[in-house]
Amino acid sequence: MDFIRVRASADGAETISYWTGDVYGWEDGDGPHHLFGFEGLNVARAVEVDGGWQLLTREAALYLDPRTRQVLDTWDNPLTGRPVEVQHVFNDPVNQRLGAYPVPETRLGEQIVYNVDIRLAYPSPLKVADYPDNSADDTYRALELFQFFAAAADVESGMPDVPCVFSWCRVSPWLPWMAMGQRGGGLVYHCRGTKVASSDGGVPERLRERVGERFLHAPDAWSAPNVTSWTAFADRVGR
């Protein structure tokens, strides 16, 4: 499966993907507003299994001041006028099964582009009745839109680990820690990134320091369920 070599490595080696970008928000009749900068990493290991592949990953990311690009630990929410504690992303694990369906690809000159469009709609871990300040709806709905760009010559070479750059757009509800309740509106993440040779050379020092050694290495085996910002918030405040 060519996409595995682009997204990770077909020989089981760890690969790190680094991204940077921005988060925008709008309310019904207001916005959009540039709320955050955003940077993070995902470390992955691909394991071949019957019927396809397991992609074993964990990821971490930091919310930044949109102007200074400094890490935020508290945030004065301009939409509510209330300060809140920022909950950065520490999702462990974030595992996927691949191979049941082909990943769409487009040849653009000397490049091949793989797009992964993920439409999400499932019961929210944060029910409105239990978390009225932190949950927009009893159903979590979001879009995760990825594009991975690789040189066609690299893909066709058969190398196990194909260099790539990628883009990521996410449309989601308000984050739980923003304490937006059921206000209309939501968030758009717009990021771009690349696979990097190593954590030392390709991941900014402040990100390495904040995420710690664990988030610079991929899981060794499959585990479930996956962690999200919503489940992490529920665990933090107590289900």
C-alpha positions as CSV (number, residue, x, y, z in Angstrom):
1,M,0.0,0.0,0.0
2,D,1.8,3.1,-1.2
3,F,0.0,5.4,1.2
4,I,1.5,3.7,4.2
5,R,5.0,4.5,2.9
6,V,3.9,8.1,2.5
7,R,2.1,8.5,5.8
8,A,4.6,6.4,7.9
9,S,7.1,3.7,7.0
10,A,6.5,0.2,5.6
11,D,9.4,-1.3,7.5
12,G,8.0,-0.6,11.0
13,A,10.3,2.3,11.8
14,E,9.0,5.2,13.7
15,T,8.2,8.4,11.8
16,I,7.5,11.8,13.1
17,S,5.3,14.4,11.4
18,Y,5.4,18.0,12.5
19,W,2.8,20.6,11.7
20,T,2.2,24.3,12.3
21,G,-0.8,26.5,11.6
22,D,-3.7,28.5,13.0
23,V,-7.2,28.1,14.6
24,Y,-10.1,30.4,13.6
25,G,-13.5,30.7,15.3
26,W,-16.8,32.2,14.5
27,E,-20.1,32.7,16.2
28,D,-23.5,32.9,14.5
29,G,-23.4,36.4,13.0
30,D,-19.9,37.2,14.2
31,G,-16.4,36.5,13.0
32,P,-14.3,34.7,11.9
33,H,-11.7,35.5,14.6
34,H,-8.0,34.4,14.6
35,L,-8.0,32.7,18.0
36,F,-4.8,30.6,18.2
37,G,-1.6,29.5,16.6
38,F,-1.2,25.8,16.7
39,E,1.8,23.4,16.4
40,G,2.3,19.8,17.1
41,L,3.6,16.4,16.2
42,N,2.4,12.9,15.6
43,V,4.8,9.9,15.9
44,A,3.7,6.8,14.1
45,R,4.6,3.1,13.5
46,A,2.9,1.1,10.8
47,V,2.4,-2.7,11.5
48,E,1.2,-5.0,8.7
49,V,-1.7,-7.3,9.8
50,D,-4.1,-9.6,8.1
51,G,-6.3,-7.5,5.8
52,G,-4.2,-4.3,6.0
53,W,-2.2,-2.2,8.4
54,Q,-2.4,-0.9,11.9
55,L,-1.2,2.7,12.3
56,L,0.0,3.1,15.9
57,T,0.4,6.7,16.9
58,R,0.3,9.2,19.6
59,E,0.3,13.0,19.2
60,A,0.7,16.2,21.1
61,A,0.1,19.9,20.2
62,L,0.3,23.3,21.7
63,Y,-2.1,26.3,21.5
64,L,-0.2,29.5,20.8
65,D,-0.9,33.2,21.0
66,P,-1.9,34.1,17.4
67,R,0.4,37.2,17.3
68,T,3.4,36.4,19.4
69,R,3.3,32.6,18.8
70,Q,4.1,32.0,22.4
71,V,2.6,29.0,24.2
72,L,-0.6,29.8,26.1
73,D,-1.4,28.3,29.4
74,T,-4.2,30.6,30.2
75,W,-6.4,32.4,27.7
76,D,-8.7,35.4,28.0
77,N,-11.6,34.2,25.8
78,P,-12.6,37.2,23.8
79,L,-16.0,35.6,22.9
80,T,-17.1,35.3,26.5
81,G,-14.9,37.7,28.3
82,R,-13.8,35.0,30.8
83,P,-10.3,33.6,31.4
84,V,-9.8,29.9,31.0
85,E,-7.1,27.3,31.5
86,V,-5.7,26.0,28.2
87,Q,-5.8,22.3,27.8
88,H,-3.1,21.4,25.2
89,V,-3.3,18.2,23.2
90,F,-1.8,15.0,24.6
91,N,-3.6,12.2,22.8
92,D,-2.3,8.7,23.5
93,P,-3.2,6.6,21.6
94,V,-4.5,7.7,18.2
95,N,-4.6,4.4,16.4
96,Q,-6.1,3.6,13.0
97,R,-6.7,0.6,10.8
98,L,-5.9,1.1,7.1
99,G,-6.3,-1.1,4.1
100,A,-10.0,-2.0,3.9
101,Y,-10.5,0.8,1.3
102,P,-8.0,2.4,-1.1
103,V,-6.8,5.9,-0.2
104,P,-7.8,8.3,-3.1
105,E,-4.8,9.6,-5.0
106,T,-4.3,12.3,-7.7
107,R,-1.4,12.6,-10.0
108,L,-0.4,16.3,-10.4
109,G,2.6,16.5,-12.7
110,E,5.5,15.0,-10.8
111,Q,3.6,14.7,-7.6
112,I,1.1,12.3,-6.2
113,V,-1.5,13.6,-3.7
114,Y,-3.3,11.3,-1.3
115,N,-6.4,12.7,0.3
116,V,-8.0,11.4,3.5
117,D,-11.4,13.0,4.3
118,I,-12.7,11.9,7.6
119,R,-16.4,12.7,8.5
120,L,-17.2,12.2,12.2
121,A,-20.5,12.0,13.9
122,Y,-20.8,10.0,17.1
123,P,-22.2,10.3,20.7
124,S,-20.2,13.0,22.5
125,P,-18.2,11.9,25.6
126,L,-19.5,15.2,27.1
127,K,-23.2,15.2,27.4
128,V,-24.8,18.6,27.6
129,A,-26.7,17.7,30.7
130,D,-23.5,16.8,32.5
131,Y,-21.2,19.4,31.0
132,P,-23.4,22.4,30.1
133,D,-20.5,24.9,30.0
134,N,-18.2,22.6,28.0
135,S,-20.4,20.7,25.4
136,A,-22.0,22.1,22.3
137,D,-24.2,19.0,21.6
138,D,-24.8,15.4,22.6
139,T,-23.4,14.4,19.2
140,Y,-19.8,15.2,18.2
141,R,-19.6,16.3,14.6
142,A,-16.4,17.3,12.8
143,L,-14.4,17.0,9.6
144,E,-10.7,16.1,9.4
145,L,-9.4,16.8,5.9
146,F,-5.8,15.7,5.1
147,Q,-3.7,15.9,1.9
148,F,-0.3,14.2,1.6
149,F,2.0,15.3,-1.2
150,A,4.9,13.1,-2.3
151,A,7.2,13.0,-5.4
152,A,6.0,10.4,-7.8
153,A,9.5,9.2,-8.3
154,D,9.9,8.5,-4.6
155,V,6.6,6.7,-4.4
156,E,7.5,4.6,-7.5
157,S,11.0,3.8,-6.1
158,G,9.7,1.3,-3.5
159,M,11.5,3.0,-0.6
160,P,9.8,2.0,2.7
161,D,9.7,5.6,4.0
162,V,8.6,8.2,1.4
163,P,9.2,11.9,2.2
164,C,6.1,14.0,2.2
165,V,4.5,17.3,3.1
166,F,0.9,17.5,4.1
167,S,-2.0,19.9,4.8
168,W,-4.7,19.4,7.4
169,C,-8.0,21.2,7.9
170,R,-10.3,20.5,10.7
171,V,-13.8,21.8,11.3
172,S,-15.0,21.1,14.8
173,P,-17.2,22.3,17.7
174,W,-15.8,24.7,20.3
175,L,-13.2,23.0,22.5
176,P,-14.5,21.9,25.9
177,W,-12.0,24.1,27.9
178,M,-13.1,27.2,26.0
179,A,-16.4,27.1,28.1
180,M,-18.6,28.2,25.2
181,G,-21.6,26.1,26.1
182,Q,-24.1,25.7,23.3
183,R,-23.3,29.0,21.5
184,G,-23.7,28.7,17.7
185,G,-20.5,28.5,15.7
186,G,-17.3,26.5,15.9
187,L,-13.6,26.2,14.9
188,V,-11.5,25.7,11.8
189,Y,-7.9,24.5,12.0
190,H,-5.7,25.2,9.0
191,C,-2.2,23.6,9.3
192,R,0.6,22.4,7.1
193,G,3.5,20.1,8.0
194,T,6.1,17.5,6.9
195,K,7.6,14.2,8.0
196,V,10.9,15.0,9.7
197,A,14.1,12.9,9.9
198,S,14.2,12.9,13.7
199,S,12.8,14.7,16.8
200,D,16.2,16.4,17.4
201,G,16.4,17.9,13.9
202,G,12.9,18.5,12.9
203,V,10.8,19.3,16.0
204,P,11.2,22.7,17.6
205,E,12.9,22.6,21.0
206,R,10.0,24.2,22.9
207,L,7.7,21.5,21.5
208,R,10.1,18.7,22.4
209,E,10.4,20.0,25.9
210,R,6.7,20.5,26.5
211,V,5.6,17.1,25.2
212,G,8.2,15.0,26.9
213,E,10.0,11.8,25.8
214,R,6.9,9.6,25.6
215,F,5.4,11.7,22.8
216,L,8.5,11.4,20.7
217,H,8.1,7.6,20.3
218,A,5.2,5.6,18.8
219,P,3.3,2.9,20.6
220,D,4.6,-0.7,20.3
221,A,1.2,-2.4,20.2
222,W,-2.5,-1.7,19.5
223,S,-4.6,-0.3,22.3
224,A,-8.0,1.3,22.5
225,P,-9.9,3.5,22.9
226,N,-8.3,6.5,21.3
227,V,-7.9,9.7,23.3
228,T,-9.3,13.0,22.0
229,S,-9.5,16.5,23.5
230,W,-13.1,15.6,24.5
231,T,-12.3,12.4,26.3
232,A,-9.2,14.0,27.9
233,F,-11.3,16.8,29.3
234,A,-13.8,14.3,30.7
235,D,-11.1,12.3,32.4
236,R,-9.5,15.5,33.7
237,V,-12.6,16.8,35.4
238,G,-14.0,13.4,36.3
239,R,-16.7,11.6,34.4
